[in-house]
């Protein structure tokens, strides 16, 4: 019996980006066809398919508005432009729904109705929240953050949500609590992404922080992006956003937040500990074993996938907030 090998997307960052680029770069694609002199008859049809693709994608991004909301002035602008919404909505990592970047269609299977988040472990006030509870109890704000994936691509994204420390204040971790673990939604009937790997990988997806990291000003729970609720492909209805760390630390579609005494095992750190550390702070001086982290492919202008090379900043440029945590 032959097993189809589905490569892990961030083990082949360059190839993944290249194939996406070749597929989506409409101008180059059309030019090739014109060169083959079949352009005249086929072009309107391709244009039509691409238009349909965009319409479908846009429908997944068309989520209920979270406006009016205020942008936190400390995180209102960056020197880089905000990434085109269509790119943030179709260039994703969400392994539960597939091993490549184009998971946005599969991710529509995620059932987000009646979502509950269980918060417990070493806390004085364990609670299970539903989404409305969370949105009512913790005032929502917008924050524009840099986002840096360990695969060396980056974006600038306008998240909507609330600081993690607000939730901590309410549930009160006990003095024994040293870590916090986030668990993502998992149901093998639904999250059937890389099928051949589901048995051997440590599902559900989990991530964790030291509680001092969680209490940091930057640590954020996002329930929205671009002024509306999170699309499913971006981790609806609630995910972690930790802008000074590589993107894999930000667990999507969180169902459980648990305070613990010992450092919890986490997903990628369990799969390949030599490549995905527990701390995972963005660091241009510490190469990934298979690629440099000194620069990044900044994805911003749409609608077709393209990027510009930029230098990577220590702590992704957020040293003033977090450097003291690692002194
Ligand atoms: N969370 C879950 N549950 N499953 C995942 O596969 N991928 C991580 C992170 N959170 C992932 C996850 C990685 S590697 C990245 S870079 C970001 O989500 C991607 O977030 P985005 O798709 O919204 O850009």
Boltz pocket constraint, residues with backbone or C-beta under 6 A from the ligand:
constraints:
  - pocket:
      binder: B
      contacts: [[A, 88], [A, 91], [A, 92], [A, 93], [A, 94], [A, 95], [A, 96], [A, 148], [A, 149], [A, 150], [A, 184], [A, 185], [A, 205], [A, 233], [A, 234], [A, 235], [A, 246], [A, 247], [A, 248], [A, 249], [A, 250], [A, 251], [A, 252], [A, 253]]
      max_distance: 6.0
